[in-house]
């Protein structure tokens, strides 16, 4: 009979510890998730700080404007050539506007360029 009472007491004690142990393990899981979330937020914060520093420089802003929006500096004319082999995206080719406006390309060069375009 003494063993039965001891067994009953052990079972009652174990039953009393089940709920707190579940809560403890759930809290450990939440803590692990929050630590991972905090690390991700810190990485994103560092990235955004670096972007903010870069955006304060004129060179970076000009580079982003040229690549994302296809903007060109003043006195420059942009040409987009499509269908080149090995190029999936279009890269603008820029020439100074004065050279394009003055027409420095001769008639012979224009015919030669047209001929190369037709043959290729």
N, C-alpha and C positions, 0 to 999 in steps of 0.2 A: 504494500500500500504506500509506503514511503517513496518508492520509485515512481509510482503513478502521480503522486502529488508533485514530486520534483519535475517530472515530465510536463505536467500541466503548467507549472510555474515557468518553465523554460519556454513553452509554447506561448504563454501569455506575454512574457517579456519580448519574445521575437516578434509577436504581432504588434506590440507597442512601438517597436523600432522600425517597422516596415515603412510606415508613412513618412517619418522624418528622414530615413535613408533615401527614399524616392525623391523627396523634396531637395535633399542635399545633392543628389546626382543630377537632377533637373537644373538646379542652380549652377552646378559645375558646367553643364552643357551651355547654358545661357552665357556664362562668363567667357567660355571659349569662343562662342560666336561673337560676342561683343569685342573681345580682344582682336579677333580677325577683322571685324568691321572697323575698329579704330586704326589698325595698321593700314588698311586700304584707304581710309580717309586721310591719313598722314601722307601716304604716297601721292594721293591726288592733290593734296594741299601743296606739297613740294613742287609737283608738276605745274600747278597753276601759278605759284610764286615765280617759277622760272619763266613761264609764259608772260607774266606781267612785267618782269624785268626785260625780256626781249622786246616786248611791245613798246618800251620806252626808247628804243633805238630806232633811228630813221632807216638804217640799212635793213633791219629785219622787217619793218613795216613795208618798205618798198619791195622786198623780196616776196612777202606774202601777197601783196597787191598784184605783182606780176604773175605769180603762180596760180593763185586762186581765182582772181577776177580778170586775168589777162589784161591788166592795165599796163600802159607803157609810159615812160618818162616823157616830158614835154619835148617838142621838136624831134620826135621819133615816130616813124610810121611802121605799123606792124603788118606782117603778111602771114597768113596761115596756109600752109601747104598740106593738103590732105592726100591720103592714099600712098604715102611713102612706105616701102617695104620695111618690116620690122618695127614699125612705130604704131602702137595701139592708140596712144593719146596724141593730140595735136600739141606741138610746141611752137609758139609764135617765133617767127624770125623778124628781127627788127633792123631797120636801116635808118640812118638819119633822114629826117624829112627834107632837108635841103638837097641831098643827093637825089631823092626821088622826085622832088619838085623841079629840079633843074633839067632832068631828062638826060643824064650823062650816058645813058645806054644808047649806043649807035643803032642805026637801022640794021646793019649787018649783024650785030649782036642779038637783036630782037629776032631776026629771021633764024639765026643759028639756034637760039633758045627754043623757038617754035618747032624747029626741025627735030631737036633732041626730044622735046616733049611728045611729038607725034610718034617717033620711032620707039620710044620707051614705053 
